[in-house]
Amino acid sequence: YAAAKRSVITIGRAQCRSDCSLLEGYLFIVQGVVTGSFSEGLGGFFLQDQGDGDPRTSDGLFVMPAEGSVLPAVQVGDRVRVSGMVTEEKADNRNGSLTALRANHVEKTGRGEIAPLRLSGPPQDWEALEGMLVRIDAPLTLNSTDTRFGETIASFDGQLWTPTELATPGSPQIKQVEADNARRRLVLDDGSN
């Protein structure tokens, strides 16, 4: 990918089809529309493009400042061109990572709009929706809150169960309940730090 440094790529290409981007550490330019601005809490914004046609790659990305840089103020609907390095940002309070772009330059290029992806049930693969604007058109069940992080846990298709409430400890069914919980589980976050 050395020859592709500073090339304009789709967000889906930056995200890749795996849990972590295969382009981590490389410099690229992406373009899209700001779908969420969280400079106060999370220190960045979400950017989404029109897609690369691959349902296995996310069309959204989190943009944060490169070390020593400051992001300009952006609003939802701003169309921007961003250059920076693809990174995987580890979450402090949960497993996994968030594919992001550590931006060293952000240029506003106008205004735009991204229609949210409508979900009537849990997707088969949450990773393919990472950073994307979604709208949930289904009832959700509230399961718990975590006031330390300003988060509420909700779920599709009813309550989440502790695996041992439905299966014998050590049985193969435990893994099935855990997988079902992970597929149906949503963390609703207010974006504060």
Number of C-alpha atoms within 10 A of each C-alpha: 9 7 6 11 13 15 13 15 14 21 26 25 18 28 31 20 17 11 17 18 19 17 18 16 14 17 22 22 22 24 22 28 25 27 26 20 21 20 18 11 11 14 17 24 24 22 32 27 23 16 16 15 9 13 13 17 22 27 28 29 28 28 29 23 21 15 9 6 12 15 19 13 12 19 15 17 18 19 23 21 18 22 22 24 23 25 25 20 15 12 10 8 7 7 7 13 15 19 27 27 33 25 24 18 16 21 15 16 13 11 14 15 16 17 10 12 12 12 12 12 16 17 12 9 11 15 19 22 18 20 23 21 19 13 12 14 10 13 13 18 16 17 15 12 14 11 8 7 13 13 17 16 17 21 21 20 14 13 15 21 13 12 18 14 10 11 15 11 11 9 10 10 15 18 13 13 19 15 13 14 18 14 17 20 21 20 13 13 13 13 16 13 12
